[in-house]
């Protein structure tokens, strides 16, 4: 194997692919990247057995071949070489030689045949969506995923293609986020529903960060694959049944509050400081034209603030985890937020009135 | 106690004071900030019992009104967080009653539990300074900034976990070492009059806090020290640090005089080449081999996985060939602390330390001990 490539075209793809590689793992080969050179292409693969990322780029190839090398060291060397450096890579017996200018280094290798490949059955269904839309779906939903919950299927995100929409749902049992995008493809005959693990979601977000144009999602029996052209990310699916989220969304709310998002968010940020550090409870009182936020903590400290809002209805008191409210207000993009409640014991529905295809649910908290 | 002021009056002095508080502490009072309100003076004080910082709210703008004087200790981080989240032009009113401090600002109101001001610890064994000197804040900041990296961390030779402030014969030098590498930086301009004499050792935390505090400060700093503490006073701020009780070793013996092999090269290029080759260095020993030949310097690293890296650089060198080993990070850190374009290195032999100097800055000297290769 022998190829040469410019540092600037190699570095970013290399960093993306090695981002998947876990810092600590039990199998030495999992800390390596698979390099494969054929035709005029270099392909690099990183995996942690749950998520696999492949990048293809042009290189000037002298000799085809494949090998695996330690990801972290390969990245560190390429990063520390000067801008625009020309990098020559040659496999010499079981060492990979990297040369650039007056720098020369030999990396240890492991055989390409030992590299674990994710086995993918043929995709059953493919969907095309603009990268920016896909990213926004994930960004607006991911915060509600559980972390290390025993209900393992909550530690991920539901991605569903149904009736011509692509829908993302996440919940940790206390709050829920749901966003969808109209695909405009007329819909498929069979609904596709998959749960992708937390790590897969985070890697998808990272990849979509610097991506434009369309991306293609392929639903397989045990995998979901996202292709962007230059990159291909495959994630295993979580085997489990996602809760029936439609049942969680309250539809009986009759009290509607419209508030300025920034004002409400800032007031919540201030009052949150003197809430109980563990439970983070906040008391929210709705009254005609006003919402009053109050908190207190075991040190007998308290904070209170009133925010003018648009509300006509009977007074109502409801408790929340202030962190959950802030998480939602942090992702909503519009200037106004709409909160719909039924009573102090029912979940609240939060929406952005300027956006139709997003909704958030927060369960109340006993204070 | 009752007073009101603008958010902008309070935010910076408060943030500085909260910066010295430990995140986790055993005594509740150490998470508090002492708030003292006098007729024409509002001061804030925070401590972690090793260092103490007092800041003063600037009265000049005339936006501060004091209705009643008083003192109390309030939870520092919470007060700062609330101030941060209030609008930029907010007006803050404070009043203390029954050990509870009320803060109101517009539609926002909060109450803090407080602790009595008498319980607030001032630094143990604090004595008024006996020795005083005045230095330029920017110069002092640079001296500390260039040498702080060389201090030890949690070394049993506890005096290495700090920095020596050496004051003698119109000279002021700071010295830091961990036993294997050394940094000595002298004050840019020698003092014109005899100001102070002594060898106080300022602990690591004190040095790092002082570096933070001097960042962006212009004008003069008054330094004063006693047997147990050092005080740095600048406009609106008074910083106190305990001293390390111990004798700093005679560091001058560690500085090689007249190394006969002298190398000069571009500092940035050498540092970048070291950072690259460091990737393949042994993770435990971090060793690098330097091979000197006429006008050429070779760097070489390898590790137990039989991986290796090498790079050669053009340098100015006339002399016999030499192979010598170092901890690569000690070289990288010393080069990183310097500011000039070029670096000059002096060697005497395979077992003698390397003297690193900046041809453009005679004040700073670095020494790195060799390793067996």
Interface residues (C-beta under 8 A of the other chain):
Chain A: X73 X76 X77 X80 X81 X82 X95 X102 X103 X104 X105 X106 X107 X108 X266 X267 X269 X270 X271 X273 X274 X299 X300 X301 X302 X303 X304 X305 X306 X307
Chain B: X75 X78 X81 X82 X85 X86 X87 X100 X107 X108 X109 X110 X111 X112 X113 X272 X273 X275 X276 X277 X279 X280 X305 X306 X307 X308 X309 X310 X311 X312 X313
